Amino acid sequence: YESKDNTIRLVDTKEGFGNYQIFDFSGKLIQQGVTKEQVIKLNNNTKGGYLIKFEHKGKTASFKFLR
């Protein structure tokens, strides 16, 4: 996560990227979309803890981050 430009930079994988969802720690969906890029622009400027969930070809991965 890079705070100065409100982006999340993703590590490049050979499998590519897919659907993502960002939730706050209360479980509220904040943002969702599909990415084929290494950067996700965050729409929410509220400070706090978040969870980002990725789904690609039936596999999922989740990561926590602070804003």
TIRO-538872 format. One record per residue: residue in one letter; residue number from 1; x, y, z of N, C-alpha, C in turn. Coordinates in Angstrom, 2 decimals, m for minus. Layout:
N
+-----+-----+---------+---------+---------+---------+---------+---------+---------+---------+---------+
| res |   n |     n_x |     n_y |     n_z |    ca_x |    ca_y |    ca_z |     c_x |     c_y |     c_z |
+-----+-----+---------+---------+---------+---------+---------+---------+---------+---------+---------+
|   A | NUM |       X |       Y |       Z |       X |       Y |       Z |       X |       Y |       Z |
...
+-----+-----+---------+---------+---------+---------+---------+---------+---------+---------+---------+
# end
This chain:
67
+-----+-----+---------+---------+---------+---------+---------+---------+---------+---------+---------+
| res |   n |     n_x |     n_y |     n_z |    ca_x |    ca_y |    ca_z |     c_x |     c_y |     c_z |
+-----+-----+---------+---------+---------+---------+---------+---------+---------+---------+---------+
|   Y |   1 |    0.84 |   m1.18 |    0.00 |    0.00 |    0.00 |    0.00 |    0.88 |    1.23 |    0.00 |
|   E |   2 |    0.56 |    2.21 |   m0.81 |    1.30 |    3.47 |   m0.85 |    0.34 |    4.61 |   m0.55 |
|   S |   3 |    0.56 |    5.27 |    0.58 |   m0.39 |    6.28 |    1.05 |   m0.37 |    7.57 |    0.25 |
|   K |   4 |    0.77 |    7.96 |   m0.30 |    0.83 |    9.26 |   m0.96 |   m0.03 |    9.33 |   m2.22 |
|   D |   5 |   m0.24 |    8.20 |   m2.89 |   m1.08 |    8.23 |   m4.09 |   m2.30 |    7.31 |   m3.99 |
|   N |   6 |   m2.63 |    6.85 |   m2.76 |   m3.82 |    6.02 |   m2.52 |   m3.90 |    4.81 |   m3.44 |
|   T |   7 |   m2.81 |    4.07 |   m3.55 |   m2.81 |    2.89 |   m4.40 |   m2.30 |    1.67 |   m3.66 |
|   I |   8 |   m2.70 |    0.52 |   m4.15 |   m2.16 |   m0.76 |   m3.70 |   m1.39 |   m1.31 |   m4.89 |
|   R |   9 |   m0.13 |   m1.62 |   m4.67 |    0.70 |   m2.20 |   m5.73 |    0.77 |   m3.70 |   m5.53 |
|   L |  10 |    0.49 |   m4.44 |   m6.58 |    0.43 |   m5.90 |   m6.51 |    1.71 |   m6.50 |   m7.07 |
|   V |  11 |    2.10 |   m7.62 |   m6.49 |    3.25 |   m8.36 |   m7.00 |    2.82 |   m9.08 |   m8.26 |
|   D |  12 |    3.62 |   m8.99 |   m9.29 |    3.30 |   m9.63 |  m10.57 |    3.32 |  m11.14 |  m10.43 |
|   T |  13 |    2.31 |  m11.79 |  m10.97 |    2.26 |  m13.25 |  m10.97 |    2.12 |  m13.73 |  m12.40 |
|   K |  14 |    2.53 |  m14.94 |  m12.64 |    2.40 |  m15.51 |  m13.98 |    0.95 |  m15.81 |  m14.32 |
|   E |  15 |    0.12 |  m15.98 |  m13.27 |   m1.30 |  m16.30 |  m13.48 |   m2.13 |  m15.06 |  m13.76 |
|   G |  16 |   m1.60 |  m13.89 |  m13.51 |   m2.35 |  m12.66 |  m13.72 |   m3.20 |  m12.31 |  m12.50 |
|   F |  17 |   m4.04 |  m11.33 |  m12.66 |   m4.90 |  m10.86 |  m11.58 |   m6.35 |  m11.09 |  m11.97 |
|   G |  18 |   m7.26 |  m10.83 |  m11.06 |   m8.66 |  m11.05 |  m11.35 |   m9.54 |  m10.14 |  m10.54 |
|   N |  19 |  m10.61 |  m10.70 |   m9.98 |  m11.56 |   m9.94 |   m9.18 |  m10.96 |   m9.60 |   m7.83 |
|   Y |  20 |  m11.33 |   m8.43 |   m7.32 |  m10.92 |   m8.07 |   m5.97 |  m12.08 |   m7.39 |   m5.25 |
|   Q |  21 |  m12.06 |   m7.50 |   m3.94 |  m13.01 |   m6.81 |   m3.07 |  m12.23 |   m6.25 |   m1.89 |
|   I |  22 |  m12.58 |   m5.05 |   m1.47 |  m11.96 |   m4.44 |   m0.30 |  m13.05 |   m4.20 |    0.73 |
|   F |  23 |  m12.81 |   m4.71 |    1.95 |  m13.75 |   m4.58 |    3.06 |  m13.09 |   m3.81 |    4.19 |
|   D |  24 |  m13.90 |   m3.05 |    4.96 |  m13.36 |   m2.51 |    6.20 |  m13.47 |   m3.61 |    7.25 |
|   F |  25 |  m12.92 |   m3.39 |    8.43 |  m12.89 |   m4.45 |    9.44 |  m14.26 |   m4.75 |   10.04 |
|   S |  26 |  m15.27 |   m3.92 |    9.75 |  m16.62 |   m4.24 |   10.21 |  m17.32 |   m5.18 |    9.21 |
|   G |  27 |  m16.68 |   m5.44 |    8.06 |  m17.25 |   m6.34 |    7.06 |  m17.95 |   m5.63 |    5.92 |
|   K |  28 |  m17.98 |   m4.30 |    5.96 |  m18.65 |   m3.52 |    4.92 |  m17.80 |   m3.51 |    3.64 |
|   L |  29 |  m18.43 |   m3.82 |    2.51 |  m17.75 |   m3.78 |    1.22 |  m17.49 |   m2.32 |    0.85 |
|   I |  30 |  m16.24 |   m1.98 |    0.64 |  m15.84 |   m0.61 |    0.34 |  m15.64 |   m0.39 |   m1.16 |
|   Q |  31 |  m15.03 |   m1.38 |   m1.81 |  m14.70 |   m1.24 |   m3.23 |  m14.56 |   m2.63 |   m3.84 |
|   Q |  32 |  m14.88 |   m2.75 |   m5.11 |  m14.69 |   m4.03 |   m5.80 |  m14.43 |   m3.76 |   m7.27 |
|   G |  33 |  m13.86 |   m4.74 |   m7.93 |  m13.60 |   m4.58 |   m9.34 |  m12.79 |   m5.73 |   m9.89 |
|   V |  34 |  m12.35 |   m5.56 |  m11.11 |  m11.50 |   m6.53 |  m11.79 |  m10.25 |   m5.77 |  m12.21 |
|   T |  35 |   m9.10 |   m6.36 |  m11.95 |   m7.86 |   m5.69 |  m12.34 |   m6.98 |   m6.61 |  m13.17 |
|   K |  36 |   m6.39 |   m6.02 |  m14.17 |   m5.37 |   m6.70 |  m14.97 |   m4.06 |   m5.94 |  m14.84 |
|   E |  37 |   m4.07 |   m4.96 |  m13.96 |   m2.91 |   m4.10 |  m13.73 |   m2.25 |   m4.45 |  m12.40 |
|   Q |  38 |   m1.08 |   m3.89 |  m12.15 |   m0.39 |   m4.10 |  m10.88 |   m0.76 |   m3.06 |   m9.85 |
|   V |  39 |   m1.66 |   m2.14 |  m10.19 |   m2.02 |   m1.07 |   m9.27 |   m3.54 |   m0.99 |   m9.15 |
|   I |  40 |   m4.02 |   m0.90 |   m7.91 |   m5.43 |   m0.65 |   m7.64 |   m5.53 |    0.72 |   m6.99 |
|   K |  41 |   m6.30 |    1.61 |   m7.57 |   m6.52 |    2.95 |   m7.03 |   m7.63 |    2.87 |   m5.99 |
|   L |  42 |   m7.34 |    3.31 |   m4.77 |   m8.34 |    3.28 |   m3.70 |   m9.26 |    4.48 |   m3.79 |
|   N |  43 |  m10.56 |    4.22 |   m3.71 |  m11.55 |    5.29 |   m3.76 |  m11.83 |    5.88 |   m2.39 |
|   N |  44 |  m11.56 |    5.11 |   m1.34 |  m11.89 |    5.51 |    0.02 |  m10.70 |    6.20 |    0.67 |
|   N |  45 |  m10.91 |    7.38 |    1.24 |   m9.83 |    8.12 |    1.90 |   m9.86 |    7.99 |    3.41 |
|   T |  46 |  m10.74 |    7.16 |    3.96 |  m10.89 |    7.02 |    5.40 |   m9.78 |    6.14 |    5.96 |
|   K |  47 |   m9.12 |    6.64 |    7.02 |   m8.07 |    5.86 |    7.67 |   m8.69 |    4.72 |    8.46 |
|   G |  48 |   m7.97 |    3.60 |    8.50 |   m8.45 |    2.44 |    9.25 |   m7.85 |    1.16 |    8.71 |
|   G |  49 |   m8.37 |    0.03 |    9.20 |   m7.90 |   m1.27 |    8.76 |   m8.82 |   m1.83 |    7.69 |
|   Y |  50 |   m8.24 |   m2.51 |    6.73 |   m8.99 |   m3.05 |    5.60 |   m8.51 |   m4.46 |    5.26 |
|   L |  51 |   m9.36 |   m5.18 |    4.56 |   m9.04 |   m6.51 |    4.06 |   m9.28 |   m6.50 |    2.56 |
|   I |  52 |   m8.30 |   m6.96 |    1.80 |   m8.49 |   m7.08 |    0.35 |   m8.51 |   m8.55 |    0.01 |
|   K |  53 |   m9.50 |   m8.94 |   m0.77 |   m9.69 |  m10.34 |   m1.15 |   m9.59 |  m10.44 |   m2.67 |
|   F |  54 |   m8.73 |  m11.34 |   m3.13 |   m8.55 |  m11.58 |   m4.56 |   m9.14 |  m12.93 |   m4.92 |
|   E |  55 |   m9.71 |  m13.02 |   m6.12 |  m10.19 |  m14.30 |   m6.65 |   m9.76 |  m14.39 |   m8.11 |
|   H |  56 |   m9.13 |  m15.53 |   m8.45 |   m8.67 |  m15.74 |   m9.82 |   m8.64 |  m17.23 |  m10.10 |
|   K |  57 |   m9.35 |  m17.65 |  m11.12 |   m9.40 |  m19.05 |  m11.54 |   m9.73 |  m19.99 |  m10.38 |
|   G |  58 |  m10.72 |  m19.60 |   m9.58 |  m11.19 |  m20.45 |   m8.49 |  m10.35 |  m20.40 |   m7.22 |
|   K |  59 |   m9.27 |  m19.64 |   m7.22 |   m8.42 |  m19.52 |   m6.03 |   m8.65 |  m18.17 |   m5.39 |
|   T |  60 |   m8.58 |  m18.12 |   m4.07 |   m8.74 |  m16.85 |   m3.36 |   m7.56 |  m16.61 |   m2.44 |
|   A |  61 |   m7.30 |  m15.34 |   m2.19 |   m6.26 |  m14.92 |   m1.25 |   m6.73 |  m13.64 |   m0.60 |
|   S |  62 |   m6.45 |  m13.47 |    0.69 |   m6.86 |  m12.28 |    1.42 |   m5.66 |  m11.69 |    2.17 |
|   F |  63 |   m5.63 |  m10.37 |    2.25 |   m4.55 |   m9.67 |    2.94 |   m5.12 |   m8.48 |    3.70 |
|   K |  64 |   m4.57 |   m8.22 |    4.87 |   m4.95 |   m7.05 |    5.66 |   m4.00 |   m5.91 |    5.33 |
|   F |  65 |   m4.52 |   m4.68 |    5.40 |   m3.65 |   m3.52 |    5.28 |   m4.26 |   m2.35 |    6.05 |
|   L |  66 |   m3.40 |   m1.43 |    6.45 |   m3.83 |   m0.24 |    7.17 |   m3.73 |    0.96 |    6.24 |
|   R |  67 |   m4.63 |    1.85 |    6.40 |   m4.67 |    3.05 |    5.58 |   m4.52 |    4.24 |    6.46 |
+-----+-----+---------+---------+---------+---------+---------+---------+---------+---------+---------+
# end
